[in-house]
Structures are given as C-alpha cells and as structure tokens.
Amino acid sequence: MKLWIPGPTEVRPALLEAIAAPMIGHRSGAMTAAIERLDPGLKLAFGLAEGSSAQVAVHSVSATAMMESSLLGAGRRKVLSLVNGAFSERFAEVAELIGLEVRRLSVPMGEVVPPAAVAQVLAEEGPFDAVTVVSSETSTGTATPLAPLAKVLQPYPETWLLVDLVSWIAGAPVDFDACGIDFAFAGVQKAFALPPGISVGCASARYLERAATVPQRGFALDPVLIFEGHAKRKTPATPCIPLYFGLGQQLEDIGPTAADWRARFDRHRRMQRTTIDWAAGHGLSLLPEEQFGSPTVSCIRAGDLDVAALVAGLAERGLQISNGYGDLKGKTFRIGHMGDHTEAGLADLLAAADEVLAG
Ligand SMILES: Cc1ncc(COP(=O)(O)O)c(C=O)c1O
C-alpha cells in the first residue's frame, strides 16, 4: 500500500536501508558522529540564521511528547492556545494536563486564528508565559502564517512562541529567528519521510535560559536536558539509534545548501497546486481558504462525493488516502503530498482517483 495519508508517509528504500545498519552503543564515538551529522541539516530545516543562538536537538519521543516538553520549560503561569483543529486542541489539553492555566482562542476547523484577536487577548488578559500554535493543522490541512504572530508578540518579550511544525517542516520553509519562535518541534514521519519514533526540536537561547529556572520539569521530557544532551552529544537516555541513522541519511540526501531545501519546498507547493486543481476539476475545493492551504496536506471538501467509497476504491488499487478527521469524517478527505513523494507519483494517484470516481 502506498501511503498518501497525512503521515506517516512513504519511506524510500535507501532510508530503510540506512535504518537497518548494525547497532552501535549510544555512548560510543560512532554515536557522537551520528548526532553531529544531524546538525547542519537540522539548522537548514529550521531556517536558522547565520550566527543564530538557537539550538537544535533530537529526542526519541513522538511529537506529542515534544508539545509537553515545550510547555514544561515555558513557565508556570498561563498559556494562550490558538485552536483551529485536533492537534492545536491537543496542545492546549497537554498544557492543562501538566497543570497550566490555558486560555483557548478557538476558531472553527479550517480557519486561522486572526492575529488581531491574539493581539487583543495578549493586551487584555496577559501576561502569558507562552502562545501555542500549530503551523500546519494536519486535521484540516490549514496553515497558520507565523510571521504575523511574531509581529503581535513583539511587545511581549517574556511570552514564548511555541510552534508545532509537525506536518510543515521539511515540506516548507521555517524561519525560526525571523518569526521569533522560541520552541519548535516535529516528528519525522511527515515531510522528513522517515518512520515515526524520534522528534526534532529547536529552542531559542532565551527559552532555554528561562527553562532552567522553571521547577519540576521532570526528566524524560525536560527541555534543558534534551538540548544540553544533544549539544554534548550525550542523550539523556538511550535514543532510537536507527532513526538517527535514517535522519542523518535523509538530511544529507536533501542536500547541504538552502537551495537544495528550496527545491524540496517548491516540489511540495507544486504538488499542492496539482491537488487543488484536480479537486477543482471535480467541482471540489479545499476546506480552508486557498491562501491558508497546507503545502503538505490538502483537506478537500467532499460535497456529494462518497468519501468512504473513494478511500476504499483507492485502497483496492494499493493507494491509501485519509477520510476527514473527527467531525469532518465523510465531509472531507485528505491527501498527504509530502516527504519524498514525486509529482509523477501524485499524477498516478490522481488518475486512480479519477478512475474510482468515474465508477
Ligand atoms: C500537527 C500535528 N501535531 C502533532 C501530532 C502528533 O504527533 P505524534 O503522533 O507523533 O505524537 C500530529 C500527528 O499527526 C500532527 O499532525
């Protein structure tokens, strides 16, 4: 079955081979080298500016655990959570579950929280330790632009911007420093096109400095230990070594220059365009306004189309797409055009979908 779901996505055989390399000790020189190998590519993935004081890290947990980690170091007052779908709601829930006070700013699924509304809450209800946001809401294929948020956060230098980049990074550009991000994270099963099991993160110097003063951060998800461990090439606990090999290979395969990464992002935008045009050809449109469509996952309003039949018809042809998420089941369907998927592969998928729809 070829995975065109919004993650996990297809993994190239070369990466599967890299992951299958013989095991090494995690306190060995070989492991130090495996960690060191990651930094140049991760800096490109997070778009770190030359001389940036932000730090990158890898941790052997899922992205949800990194949500928790980002919150554990943010402070003990309250957070403002921008909620526009299932994963941004999860971010808010995780904050509540670790005992933080949460102010949700919610909009219907498929919409983007307006920056002006964020500015108003910050001004009237602050101070907040952090604002949480999901850059690409995988449940709705909706992208929230980060630069306007950075602007409204500028007058609040004590309020961190915590960003879920799960279905964004490696499929579209991140500008960590210019967007004033303090902690960003993602799993690797989306546009990095690796099996799930590790997460990547990036934290600002000011975030890490304050995090060190926050009490009771635990151990396994303590952001200070995660980032210190990565910097010293000594992970706090035994890491998922095979995925370090896979990520190292993938980062090198993407390429060593910003231009290599731009080519990858351009391919994602073209696959998004193709998908939107295909949908339009069937009288269908994206759930979000097109300007807010995610470059990695298109969530298409189904109209009268029988989503279950489309999903089943494609599955019979060895191709897997996703039904809508939660309440959107049957009303939308999602195509994950991310990672190492090619434009030729997408053309085949859409031709197969045409065949299914033609009955
Ligand atoms: C935007 C977003 N955030 C968080 C998650 C949770 O990731 P994980 O299942 O790796 O914890 C997902 C998973 O699909 C996601 O799409």
The ligand as an SDF file (V2000), in Angstrom:
LIG
                    3D

 16 16  0  0  0  0  0  0  0  0999 V2000
    0.1190   18.7390   13.5740 C   0  0  0  0  0  0  0  0  0  0  0  0
    0.3620   17.5470   14.4190 C   0  0  0  0  0  0  0  0  0  0  0  0
    0.7840   17.7260   15.6770 N   0  0  0  0  0  0  0  0  0  0  0  0
    1.0230   16.6770   16.4810 C   0  0  0  0  0  0  0  0  0  0  0  0
    0.8450   15.3980   16.0430 C   0  0  0  0  0  0  0  0  0  0  0  0
    1.1160   14.2630   16.9670 C   0  0  0  0  0  0  0  0  0  0  0  0
    2.2500   13.5960   16.5590 O   0  0  0  0  0  0  0  0  0  0  0  0
    2.6590   12.1990   17.2300 P   0  0  0  0  0  0  0  0  0  0  0  0
    1.5820   11.2540   16.8830 O   0  0  0  0  0  0  0  0  0  0  0  0
    3.9930   11.9130   16.5980 O   0  0  0  0  0  0  0  0  0  0  0  0
    2.7660   12.4250   18.6880 O   0  0  0  0  0  0  0  0  0  0  0  0
    0.4140   15.1610   14.7480 C   0  0  0  0  0  0  0  0  0  0  0  0
    0.2000   13.7890   14.2470 C   0  0  0  0  0  0  0  0  0  0  0  0
   -0.3340   13.5600   13.1940 O   0  0  0  0  0  0  0  0  0  0  0  0
    0.1770   16.2690   13.9200 C   0  0  0  0  0  0  0  0  0  0  0  0
   -0.2360   16.0900   12.6600 O   0  0  0  0  0  0  0  0  0  0  0  0
  1  2  1  0
  2  3  1  0
  2 15  2  0
  3  4  2  0
  4  5  1  0
  5  6  1  0
  5 12  2  0
  6  7  1  0
  7  8  1  0
  8  9  2  0
  8 10  1  0
  8 11  1  0
 12 13  1  0
 12 15  1  0
 13 14  2  0
 15 16  1  0
M  END
$$$$
